[in-house]
Amino acid sequence: MYLPIAEVACVPARARVFEQGWQSWSPTGTYRGDATSPRPSSAQIAASCFRFDRPMPESGFQGEGLVVIDPGDGGPVRSWSAVDHSAEVPSIRVQALGDRLVVSSLGTVRETEHADLPRALVAWAEEVAADGGVTAVRPLGPGWSSWYGHWNKVTEQDIADTLVHAERLELPLEIIQLDDGYQSAIGDWLDIRPGFGSLDGVTKRVAGTGRRAGIWLTPFFVAADSRVATEHPDWLVRGTPAMREWDRDIAVLDVTHPGAAEHLGGVFRSLVATGFSFFKIDYIYAGAHPGQRHADVSGHDAYLAGMRIIREAVGPDSTVLGCGAPMLPSVGLVDAMRVSPDTAIVVEPKSGDVSQPSQLGARLAGAAREFMHGRLWVNDPDCLLVSPRVEDRAGWADHVASSGGWRCSSDRLADLDEWGVARTRELLTPTTGPA
């Protein structure tokens, strides 16, 4: 039950409310106090991009772990945030009622005052970093990802070709990240799709050019028709929301089961042994979904347990990039974090829902979360796309340039024209410090 905890006397239309979304793809931004923030357009999107077990109200706002109100009249900016950033994340609502904004909370929060909104956000990020044991954020060199150029049809030969083009175009790439498409099924990460090639071949090719090899996986997702799911049904969480991705029914790996936990750690240890040192772990919100597990723990605690297994398995010298990740529970467990929905070659989302892939949705959430960069982790604003097929490619490149976060190209390098090559070369720089 949401309990009222504060009221802010103001003209709601002049006030501004910052609402922090639950995970990477959840809309996040600053809105007029009398507005309503974006809502999911379907049950599937609610499960995959919002906090599934905390439905949003019909109007107003619901921040996960943080809301900030600027009354717009020169009065102090007030923020409400979690008391214990390692515990279950409280949901905080703001509703305009007449001449005031009413704040209510599901969970214990504390209130602080600040001179302005930017300083409120920076103070919160610094506090969360200190509580999460983040003493320094390591810079990250520029990279290339196979996803937007090759989708899930990528092959070892595509990686080899990319390395050739990177040298030809004199692109200063330090990380080559293999994305979705190498595996035989979601969940069977060490079983390779026929026709792909080999993971060992990829890492040797990349290492041969003096670069780091990266790989994508969804460690808490298991396709219902995968070998893991069919051979070990007891490793799956029961009672999770129905999920369907890649035209497959999807289950959640129960990391509290000893067998599943050992399997998860073993996958990552094997990938490290193969030569990967950069791990993009995607759709990891699933690890926090409610459901029946081997151990009687909350989704929050199960998520922490799974992330700790991964961190221990990859070791301190590897880089972990979270995506589709609950924001607060990931602090101190990831080195880099996607801070927006996926970008796309189109500006507007096809469904009109800014939690879905589009340049617009990625720009809005990415800009709103820029204050996190260099304080909590390296921000990932998503990939640089500047080939001629990309709508408003100059505008998207400008957005990537505005972030101090990770610079990662994802075009087919052979498709770049003269302008695209020049802009890519210009933007492939190491990450900078916090703004």
C-alpha positions in Angstrom: 0.0 0.0 0.0 1.3 3.4 -1.0 1.4 5.8 2.0 1.5 9.6 1.6 4.8 11.0 2.9 4.9 14.6 1.6 3.2 17.4 -0.2 4.8 20.1 -2.3 2.8 23.3 -2.6 3.2 24.6 -6.1 1.6 25.3 -9.5 2.0 21.7 -10.9 2.2 23.0 -14.5 5.3 25.0 -13.5 6.9 22.3 -11.4 9.2 19.6 -12.8 9.3 16.0 -11.7 12.3 13.7 -12.3 11.2 10.1 -12.5 13.8 7.3 -12.4 12.8 4.2 -14.3 13.3 0.7 -13.0 15.7 -0.7 -15.6 17.8 0.3 -18.6 14.8 0.4 -21.0 12.3 2.0 -18.7 11.6 5.6 -19.6 13.4 8.1 -17.4 13.2 11.9 -17.5 12.0 15.2 -16.2 8.4 16.1 -16.8 5.9 18.9 -16.0 4.3 18.3 -12.7 0.8 18.0 -14.2 1.8 15.5 -16.8 1.9 11.7 -16.9 5.1 9.9 -17.7 5.2 7.2 -20.5 3.3 4.0 -19.9 3.7 0.6 -21.4 1.6 0.0 -24.5 1.1 -3.7 -23.9 1.4 -6.4 -21.2 4.5 -7.8 -22.9 6.2 -4.4 -22.8 5.2 -4.0 -19.2 6.9 -7.3 -18.3 10.0 -6.5 -20.4 10.6 -2.8 -20.0 8.9 -1.7 -16.7 8.8 -3.1 -13.2 6.4 -6.0 -13.7 5.3 -6.4 -10.1 4.7 -2.7 -9.5 2.1 -1.5 -12.0 2.1 2.3 -12.6 -0.8 4.5 -11.7 -3.1 5.8 -14.4 -1.7 9.3 -14.1 1.3 11.0 -12.6 4.6 9.4 -11.9 6.2 6.4 -10.3 10.0 6.5 -9.7 11.9 3.4 -8.7 14.2 4.4 -5.9 14.3 8.1 -6.8 12.0 11.0 -7.6 12.9 14.7 -7.5 10.6 17.7 -7.5 11.5 21.2 -8.5 8.5 23.3 -7.5 9.4 25.9 -10.2 9.0 28.9 -7.8 12.5 29.3 -6.5 11.8 27.0 -3.5 14.2 24.2 -2.7 14.4 21.1 -4.9 13.3 18.1 -2.9 14.2 14.5 -3.6 13.0 11.2 -2.1 15.1 8.1 -2.4 15.8 4.7 -0.9 17.3 4.7 2.6 19.2 1.5 2.0 20.3 1.2 -1.6 21.2 -2.4 -1.2 17.7 -3.4 -0.1 14.5 -3.9 -2.1 14.0 -0.7 -4.2 11.0 1.4 -3.0 8.5 2.7 -5.6 7.7 6.4 -5.1 4.7 8.1 -6.7 3.9 11.7 -7.4 0.4 12.9 -8.2 -0.8 16.5 -9.0 -3.8 17.5 -6.9 -5.0 21.0 -7.2 -2.3 23.4 -6.0 0.2 20.7 -4.8 2.1 17.6 -5.7 1.4 14.6 -3.3 4.3 12.2 -2.8 3.6 8.6 -1.6 5.8 5.6 -1.2 5.8 1.8 -1.2 8.7 1.3 1.1 10.9 3.4 3.3 12.5 6.5 1.8 14.3 9.7 2.9 13.9 13.3 1.8 16.7 15.7 1.1 16.8 19.3 -0.2 19.1 20.7 -2.9 19.7 24.0 -4.7 18.7 22.7 -8.1 17.8 19.6 -10.0 21.2 18.8 -11.5 22.9 19.0 -8.1 20.2 16.8 -6.6 20.9 14.1 -9.2 24.6 14.3 -8.8 24.4 14.1 -5.0 22.1 11.1 -5.3 24.5 9.3 -7.6 27.5 10.0 -5.4 25.7 8.7 -2.4 24.6 5.5 -4.1 28.1 5.0 -5.4 29.6 5.3 -2.0 26.9 2.9 -0.5 27.6 0.4 -3.3 31.4 0.4 -2.8 32.1 2.1 -6.2 35.4 4.0 -5.5 36.5 4.5 -9.1 35.0 3.9 -12.5 37.5 2.5 -15.0 37.6 4.1 -18.4 36.6 2.0 -21.4 38.1 2.1 -24.8 36.0 2.3 -28.0 34.5 -0.8 -29.5 32.4 -2.4 -32.2 29.4 -4.6 -31.8 28.0 -7.0 -34.4 24.4 -6.5 -33.6 23.0 -3.7 -35.8 25.1 -4.6 -38.8 24.6 -8.4 -38.7 21.7 -9.0 -36.3 21.5 -12.7 -35.3 23.0 -14.0 -38.5 26.5 -13.0 -37.6 29.4 -15.5 -38.3 33.0 -15.8 -37.4 33.8 -14.6 -40.9 31.9 -11.4 -40.3 34.2 -10.7 -37.3 37.2 -11.5 -39.5 36.0 -9.1 -42.2 35.3 -6.4 -39.6 38.9 -6.6 -38.4 40.2 -6.1 -41.9 37.9 -3.1 -42.5 38.9 -1.6 -39.1 42.5 -1.7 -40.2 41.8 -0.3 -43.6 39.7 2.6 -42.3 42.2 3.3 -39.4 39.5 3.0 -36.8 40.9 2.9 -33.2 38.8 0.0 -32.0 39.9 -1.6 -28.7 37.0 -4.0 -28.2 35.3 -6.3 -30.7 32.0 -7.6 -29.3 30.2 -10.6 -30.7 26.4 -10.2 -30.2 23.4 -12.4 -30.5 23.5 -15.2 -33.1 26.4 -17.5 -32.3 24.5 -19.7 -29.9 22.2 -22.7 -30.8 19.5 -21.5 -28.4 18.9 -18.9 -25.7 20.4 -20.5 -22.6 22.7 -22.9 -24.5 25.6 -20.5 -24.6 28.4 -23.0 -25.2 26.5 -24.9 -28.0 27.3 -23.1 -31.2 24.9 -22.5 -34.1 25.7 -24.5 -37.2 27.4 -22.3 -39.8 28.6 -19.7 -37.3 32.2 -20.9 -36.9 33.8 -21.1 -33.5 34.2 -18.9 -30.4 37.8 -19.9 -30.1 38.3 -18.7 -33.7 36.7 -15.4 -32.9 38.9 -14.7 -29.8 42.1 -15.8 -31.6 41.3 -13.5 -34.5 40.6 -10.5 -32.2 43.5 -11.1 -30.0 45.8 -11.4 -33.0 45.1 -7.7 -33.8 45.8 -6.7 -30.2 42.2 -6.1 -29.3 39.9 -7.4 -26.6 37.1 -9.9 -27.5 33.6 -9.4 -26.1 30.5 -11.5 -26.2 26.8 -11.1 -25.6 24.5 -13.4 -23.6 21.3 -13.3 -21.6 22.4 -15.2 -18.5 19.0 -15.4 -16.8 16.9 -16.2 -19.9 16.4 -19.8 -20.9 14.3 -20.6 -24.0 11.7 -23.3 -23.3 13.0 -25.4 -26.1 16.7 -25.1 -25.2 18.8 -28.1 -24.0 19.1 -26.5 -20.5 15.4 -26.2 -20.1 14.5 -29.7 -21.4 17.3 -31.4 -19.4 17.0 -29.4 -16.2 13.4 -28.2 -15.7 14.1 -28.0 -12.0 16.6 -25.1 -12.8 13.8 -22.8 -13.9 11.8 -20.3 -11.8 8.1 -21.2 -11.6 5.3 -18.7 -11.8 7.1 -15.9 -13.6 5.2 -13.7 -16.0 4.7 -15.2 -19.5 7.5 -13.9 -21.7 8.1 -14.4 -25.4 11.2 -13.2 -27.3 12.7 -14.4 -30.6 9.5 -16.2 -31.3 10.2 -18.5 -28.3 8.7 -19.0 -24.9 11.2 -17.8 -22.3 11.8 -19.0 -18.8 14.1 -17.6 -16.0 17.1 -19.5 -14.7 16.8 -20.1 -10.9 20.3 -19.2 -9.7 19.3 -20.3 -6.1 19.3 -23.9 -7.3 22.8 -25.3 -6.7 23.0 -27.0 -10.1 21.8 -23.9 -12.0 24.2 -21.7 -10.0 27.2 -24.0 -10.9 26.0 -24.0 -14.5 25.9 -20.2 -14.7 29.3 -19.8 -13.2 30.7 -22.5 -15.5 29.4 -20.8 -18.6 31.3 -17.6 -17.8 34.4 -19.3 -16.6 34.5 -21.2 -19.9 34.1 -18.0 -21.9 36.9 -16.4 -20.0 39.1 -19.4 -20.7 38.2 -19.1 -24.4 39.6 -15.6 -24.4 36.6 -13.2 -23.8 37.2 -10.4 -21.3 34.2 -8.1 -22.1 30.7 -9.4 -21.3 27.5 -7.7 -22.4 24.8 -9.3 -20.3 21.3 -8.5 -21.6 17.7 -8.9 -20.5 19.0 -9.3 -16.9 15.8 -7.8 -15.4 14.5 -11.3 -15.6 16.8 -12.3 -12.7 14.7 -10.1 -10.4 11.3 -11.3 -11.6 9.0 -12.7 -8.9 8.4 -16.4 -8.8 8.9 -19.6 -7.0 12.6 -20.5 -6.6 14.6 -23.4 -5.0 15.4 -21.0 -2.1 12.8 -18.9 -0.5 14.2 -15.5 -1.5 12.8 -12.4 -3.2 13.4 -11.6 -6.8 15.7 -8.7 -5.6 17.9 -11.1 -3.6 18.0 -13.7 -6.4 19.2 -11.0 -8.8 22.0 -10.0 -6.5 23.0 -13.7 -6.1 23.1 -14.2 -9.9 25.1 -11.1 -10.5 27.6 -12.1 -7.8 28.0 -15.5 -9.5 28.8 -13.8 -12.8 31.2 -11.3 -11.3 33.2 -13.9 -9.4 33.3 -16.1 -12.5 34.7 -13.4 -14.9 37.2 -12.0 -12.4 38.3 -8.5 -11.6 40.0 -7.8 -15.0 36.9 -8.4 -17.1 34.4 -5.8 -18.0 30.7 -6.4 -17.4 28.1 -4.3 -19.2 24.6 -4.6 -18.0 21.6 -4.1 -20.4 17.9 -4.4 -19.6 19.2 -4.2 -16.1 17.5 -3.0 -12.8 19.4 0.2 -12.1 19.9 0.4 -8.4 20.5 -3.3 -7.7 23.3 -3.3 -10.3 25.5 -0.7 -8.6 28.9 -2.1 -7.8 28.2 -5.2 -9.9 28.6 -3.9 -13.4 31.4 -1.8 -14.9 29.2 -0.2 -17.6 25.4 0.1 -18.0 23.0 0.7 -20.8 21.1 3.8 -19.7 18.4 3.8 -22.4 16.3 1.6 -24.7 17.9 0.3 -27.8 18.5 2.8 -30.6 17.3 2.0 -34.1 17.8 3.1 -37.7 14.6 5.0 -37.3 14.0 8.1 -35.2 10.4 7.4 -34.0 9.4 4.1 -32.3 6.9 2.2 -34.5 4.5 1.6 -31.6 4.8 5.2 -30.3 6.2 3.6 -27.0 9.5 5.3 -26.1 10.6 2.2 -24.2 10.9 0.4 -27.5 13.8 0.6 -29.9 14.2 4.1 -31.5 16.6 7.0 -31.6 14.0 9.1 -29.8 13.6 6.8 -26.8 17.3 6.3 -26.5 18.0 10.0 -26.6 15.4 10.9 -24.0 16.5 8.3 -21.4 20.2 8.5 -22.2 20.3 12.3 -21.7 18.3 12.1 -18.5 20.7 9.6 -17.0 24.0 11.2 -18.1 24.6 12.3 -14.5 25.2 8.6 -13.7 28.2 8.3 -16.0 31.6 8.2 -14.2 29.9 8.0 -10.8 28.0 4.7 -10.8 29.6 3.1 -13.9 30.4 3.9 -17.6 27.2 4.9 -19.3 26.3 3.1 -22.5 24.1 5.3 -24.7 23.9 2.5 -27.2 25.8 2.1 -30.4 26.9 4.6 -33.0 25.1 4.1 -36.3 26.0 6.4 -39.1 25.7 4.4 -42.4 23.5 6.0 -45.1 20.5 3.8 -44.2 20.2 5.4 -40.8 17.5 8.2 -40.4 18.9 11.4 -39.0 22.3 9.8 -38.6 23.9 13.2 -37.9 21.5 13.8 -35.0 22.1 10.3 -33.5 25.8 10.8 -33.8 25.5 14.2 -32.0 23.6 12.4 -29.2 26.4 9.8 -28.8 29.0 12.7 -28.9 27.1 14.4 -26.1 27.7 11.5 -23.7 30.9 10.8 -21.9 30.0 7.2 -22.1 31.1 4.2 -24.1 31.6 4.7 -27.9 30.7 1.6 -29.8 30.2 1.4 -33.5 27.7 -1.2 -34.9 27.6 -0.5 -38.6 28.8 -2.9 -41.2 32.1 -1.0 -41.7 32.1 -1.8 -45.4 28.8 0.1 -45.7 30.1 3.4 -44.4 30.5 6.3 -46.8 33.1 9.0 -46.5 31.0 11.0 -44.0 30.2 8.0 -41.9 33.9 6.9 -41.8 35.0 10.4 -40.7 32.3 10.7 -38.0 33.0 7.2 -36.7 36.7 7.8 -36.6 36.1 11.1 -34.8 33.8 9.6 -32.1 35.7 6.4 -31.3 37.4 7.8 -28.3 37.9 6.4 -24.7 35.3 7.3 -22.1 35.7 10.5 -20.2 35.0 11.4 -16.5 31.7 12.5 -15.0 30.0 15.7 -16.1 
